[in-house]
Amino acid sequence: MSTETLACTYAALMLSDAGLPTSAENIAAAVKAAGVSVRPTMPIIFARFLEKKSVEALMAAAATQAPTATSAEEEGGARGGGR
């Protein structure tokens, strides 16, 4: 993932957490305040995407689809060093 993408992602997360709109202007301002340079189109792209799905909805979807860890016993025993 590029630095520009990460900067806009973190800006959107921060704005959402603060209860502020994830507009292109706010994303650009947050990225600039962090001292990161991004192409002018990046905040616009992020804001347009977030018009369709909120950060909260995306986080909830990611949490429900996250893989769960399985123990060695569930996978059929420990690997290597078999006794």
Buried (B, 14 or more C-beta within 10 A) or exposed (E): EEEBEEBBBBBBBBBBEEEEEBBBEBBBBBBBEEEBEBEEEBBBBBBEEBEEEEBEEBEEEEEEEEEEEEEEEEEEEEEEEEE
